[in-house]
């Protein structure tokens, strides 16, 4: 029913064409061209796509403790700053005043300055936003909001244990190689 390219776009945001449009016919901005078809596809397949996503390891993308691309677009999932450097850009009164000024000058820009991308601010305003700000991870967000799916948290910890064990084995093999190379 839906092409592999469309499924890939829902999962990773990938498969963009050179003209900036997706195979849904738009840029997947809420209410824009392509949004309604993508949202319909997501509504039909969300349970299965979430199951597939969570079962993946973190080698490519996905895995327990993270969420697919369209999940972040479909809801108002906002990851919070964790660096102690001030408020989230969307909560700063001076920035919000600047957003209102810009949207009054350029009505077509309405919503652009408050969009989120993977739960992070999608638009930075020089002089108002700190590009080096640190935000909570997918897993921290899911944990803070209590959004773990059935069995997901246990699977996350098992995936992390396997990843750490594989990393330890690689580092041990590298140490052996370096030791053998020394005279």
Phi, psi and omega in degrees: 000312178246138184292157176303327179296321180292320177297317179300320179295320178295323185280316189238349187080003184279188180069028177290142176272169182296336180276005178086357180262158177263177177288354172278353177091015179201190182262007180064026170279141182310124178083351182274181179301130179093341184299313187292322176294317179297316180296322177295317177299314180299314181301321181288324190248001189307312183301313181291319180296320178296317178300314179297317182298311185293330180287342181290159171267171182277011182296317178257289178198163177087185181117162178302144180087008175221175182222152178293162182308308186292333176302319180291326180285324189287334180244178176260070184263103184248116177282138184269156175291141180237003184271000180069014185268015179127191185281163172298140182308324183285352179254359185274119183303317181296317179295317180298325176294321177294320177299313180299319179297313181294319180292330176290321179287323184232081184304330180291348181271001183306128180090340182296325186277351180241011177291155175244148178229113187054033178085003181248158176303129182270343183229126180255138178250113180305136181089348180239332184246148179257109184291342181265009179302147180252133181242159179298151179286171175306312184297318178298320178297311181301318180293313181300320183272354181066041185259016178298136173275166182306123177078354186292318184297317177297318178297320177303310182296324177293317178298318180295321178297316180295319179297316179296320179295317178296318178297318178298317179298318179296316180296321178296317178297319178298319178298318179297317180297314179298321180293321180290332180283344181277139181288000000 
